[in-house]
Structures are given as C-alpha cells and as structure tokens.
Amino acid sequence: MDSGYEVLVIGGGHAGVEAALAAARLGGRTACVVLDPDAVGRMSCNPAIGGLAKGQLVREVDALGGEMGLATDAAGIQFRMLNTKKGPAVRSPRAQCDRVAYNRYMAARVADQPGLDTIRGEAVELLADGRRVCGVRLADGREVHAARVVLTTGTFLGGRLFAGAWEAPGGRFGEAGASALSDSLRRLGLRLGRHKTGTPPRLLAASIDFDALLPQPGDPAPQPFSFRTARLDVAQVDCHITRTNPRTHAIIAAHAHLSPMWQGRIVGVGPRYCPSVEDKVMRFADQPSHQIFLEPEGRDSGEIYPNGVSTSLPPEVQLEFLRTIDGLQGVEMARPGYAVEYDFLCTDQLRADLRVGGVEGLFAAGQINGTSGYEEAAAQGLIAGVNALRASRGEPTLVLDRASSYIGVMIDDLCRVHPEEPYRMFTSRAEFRLLLRSDNADRRLSPLGHRLGLLDAAAAAAVAAKEASIRAVRAQLENTRTVAGRSLAELLRRPEVELAQLLASEPALADLALTPQVVAEVEAEVKYEGYIRRQAREVEKLQRMHDSRIPQQFDYRRVAALSAEARERLTARRPMTLGEAARIPGVRAADINLLLAVLHH
C-alpha cells in the first residue's frame, strides 16, 4: 500500500477526526484508518457537546481552526449557557445535538477534505524499525506506511462490553473492538492500564409521559459554539427532568450483586464524577433521590438519553427500576445500558506535545491517554495532528501552557500525573480561569491558529476586528466622565451596574453598535480588571519558565547538585521544558533553579 503518508491516524472518533483534519489542512498527506467510515465522528454516549469546562475546550478547538464547534452548530437542537448566575470565568456553553446529523456532518468533512484518505480496516500491529514507528499492519495483511502515527483508538483498544451476565468484545454497542493492537503496543515496551466507562439505556420517546415531567428549554437567544458561525437559526427542542425515588433505589440495591463491576469482572476504574446509578445508590445510601435529565437523541430519532442512570445491570433489572420513575411508568427501552472496559496508555509516557516517549514517531490522543469525553478527545486530537505533521517535517512542535488554554492545562495534567480514573476537565483545574474564559478563546488562540495555517485570513480578520472593537469601547469608558467626575469604567465596576444600561443611557456611547459577545467581554474585563492584572503577572512568571526548553539529550548527571531523585525522574521523563520539569513529582524548586542556571549559562 502507499508509503507516502506524512501522518497516519488510527481511529475516527472525536480525537481522530480533529487529528486527521488538522494534519491534512496543514498540507500534510494524511490517512485515517477506521473500522467503519460511516461511523466517523459518531457519538458513543450522550449526543451533547460542551458543559462545565468542556465548553471552554470546544471554543478553544474552534479558535485554533478545529471542526467540533462548527459541527455542533450544524447539528444542535438545544443550546444553553451554563452558570450564567455566576462569574464569567465559570460560564460554559452546552448543546444537545442530533446524533445522526452530527455523525453525518463529520463523516462528510473527513470524506471531502483534500489530502486526506480514509482507509477501512482494523489496525492490528504497529510497524516499527527498532523503536521508531513507521506505519501499521491491518487485519487483512495490508501495510500502511507513514512518517508519523497518531493513535486515537477511544474505547476500542482492548474493549469489552458488559451488561449483567452478558459480556462480549467490542468498543461500542454493535461494533467490534481492536484488541490485537494492545499486544503490539506492549511489544514496543509501552505500559497499558484499564479504564471503564458506561452508558444508560436508550428509551423510546413514545412510551414516556412527558406531561408528568419538568421541561428544560434552551436559551431564548442561543449562542453559537463556533466563533465562525454568524448566528443560530434553530428550532430548539426541550429536554425534561425527573428523579429516582426510594422504590427505584430498593430495586437497584437488591440487584447490585448482579452488576459486573460489583462482581469484580470489570477491573478498570470508572469516572468518579459520573458514577453508574448502582454506584450512586450503594455509595450514597442517605440520598433519597437522584436527578435524571431526559435528553432527545435527535430531532426525529424517537429515542431519549436518560442522563444520570448509566448502568450495567441486567436488562430486565434496568427496565424494572426505570418503571418506578415519574413519567417512565410505561417506558420501553430501545436498548439497555452497558459498561465498556478498555486499554489506555499510562500517561507518564506522554510528552507535552502528545508524543509517546521512548517510541519515536508515535503520538496519541483521546481516551487512549486516560481521558473521558468528546471535548477532551477533540482538543488532544487537534494538537496531536498538528504536532505529528510538524514533527514529520522537522519543525518545532506546538506546546500550549497552562496560562494560554484549558487545552494546555489538560495536557500538562496528563503528562505529570498518572490518572487513576478517566480524566475530565473542570474549571477548578485551571488556576488562571479568569483569563481563560469561553468567550475570549478566539482572542487568545485564533492568531496562533492563523499562524499555524488552520484558520483562514477571513477568520483571523474577524477576530482582529473584535479585538479592535473591545479596545475602542474600553477607551471610551475610561475617557468618558460622569457629572460626578468618575469615568464610566469606574461606574461599571460596581456590581449593580451593567454595560447594557450604560449603552442605553449615556449619550457618549449611543453610537456604538456592539455585538452581545463584545458587550459581555468588555463587561468582564472591566469588572474584574484587578484580578485579571494579578493573574497576568503570575502568567508572566510561568511563561518564562515554560519557554525554557531542555534539550532532549540533556545529561542530568553533569548537574552535580541535583538531588538523586530529581536526576532519576528527569532522566526517565525527559521533560521538554522547565515548566514541565517543575511539575514532575520528586523534582524540587531548588532542582529547577539549578537547571535554569545551567541552561542559561
């Protein structure tokens, strides 16, 4: 088979799509190996994008030129901004999508992308010349060669499905897994762990009494996910809310011993932040009920996703406890819930540019890196795709730091801490979250996306125009005085004053035609100016450390004053920057100061 690929992506989920599109859009000859081309971009679990902190990731992917935000705007059926009653640092967009429409959108983008070939097949072995990966062998014997390989295998790597006594290999309901590739990774000396996740049963909408439920509508004026979407013109679909009750819990508790997790048949650790309903009932026995969101799988799908009842109990038990819940007394299942256990790379083998340490030419992104979620996967996929291509051309790879993006926070967390459970993004993980808001992701990252070649000139110009508009409004606020002699900016810093009020009441601002996005960002920056300046000073210190690169062949033995533990860990880890080195357990601040002196001598 063709040996001229610069980048070969294995897997077509959310990480694989962004990796393949990014490499191809940068002009790289790219191939994507998938089990089923029609399943590209398929949503395995809830057909929703965004949420707390996850929405920030999607906005950042979009700002860099990725596809997830545009796909969400095209397939979305309900849009909401979360945490609107809280500060701007923790507000996050979320959208319920049409599962089929999202899948079709992404499959079409991959099929239509110039320079990107889709290859149907199962990857069973990485081809390697010593410790350098140079391609992959497929199950039918074909070989695909490439300068760099990106693994984005999701839950398919060594995947097994569970529901009650039933157990079968697979990465998703009705789809086979990819078990042989795990052995190939181990032969390269890589260490793998096991993680577990789960999904709820799917319910037939026609069997639900929605009149008995609390509706949850979308926002009256929905905001797009993508900065490149001018406006949303969509008829939104309601979600609904119900709750479990003591009768529900009694049935689950009586049958918990039938769960494969409780039986010990699943050894992988599941996500603590999204436990199964049997875990919630058994671990939080004092809670009389748990909230369930009934979310449509699509505009015309006829199926409902009951968010909050992920389970791997036997199907007959699932139906029994569901029918104790308000609105679900006559419910029928389209298919039962199940758990999936899969292999992942122990993440201390990852580097800050998402290359796999010790195996030249190999990158990884998504759930194989110990994460959970479409958004985390997409963000890693874009970075891995960009860096695989840049590495194949001998160019410096891209490393985002914690001060620039949620993407940088996530990758840094993965590199320095081996996650015992599937990692997901939270706003609390970002120490500079006031600077890393969802509304300013384009201003933070779109110039970089344009320099890389992922964003066109028109998108870059739109961001520049927005930036100019924000500066002009801020200047006007600083320079316009009230009758009391205070500037409008000082007035706006009061909690009870909103910019919209000033725009309507102050003659000096009357001629300003501003978008809601500009109004929101100006208000946030003015009201939180003191905090933003303080964080900016902290960022400057971090940036100086982060930018200090360490040669990959640096001999730590020649720094005699390094502690023995630091020397051992640094030699094994081979951090790319001082910032990464500083976050390795066992490396002290004194060790970093020594390295800083040696590197800048």
Secondary structure, 3 states (H helix, E strand, C coil): CCCCEEEEEECCCHHHHHHHHHHHHCCCCEEEEECCHHHCCCCCCCCEEECCCHHHHHHHHHHCCCCHHHHHHHHEEEEEEECCCCCHHHCEEEEEECHHHHHHHHHHHHHHCCCEEEEECCEEEEEEECCEEEEEEECCCCEEEEEEEEECCHHHECCEEEECCEEEECCECCECCECHHHHHHHHCCCCEEEEEEEECCEEEHHHCCHHHCEEECCCCCCCCCCCCCCCCCCCCCCEEEEECCHHHHHHHHHHHHHCCCCCCCCCCECCCCCCCHHHHHHHCCCCCCCEEEEEECCCCCCEEEEECCCCCCCHHHHHHHHCCCCCCCCCCEEECCEEEEEEEECHHHECCCCEECCCECEEECCHHHCECCHHHHHHHHHHHHHHHHHHHCCCCCCCCCCCCCHHHHHHHHHHHCCCCCCECCCHHHCCCCCCCCHHHHHHHHHHHHHHHCCCCHHHHHHHHHHHHHHHHHHHHHHHCECCCCCEHHHHHCCCCCCHHHHHHHCHHHCCCCCCHHHHHHHHHHHHCHHHHHHHHHHHHHHHHHHCCECCCCCCHHHCCCCCHHHHHHHHHHCCCEHHHHHCCCCCCHHHHHHHHHHHCC
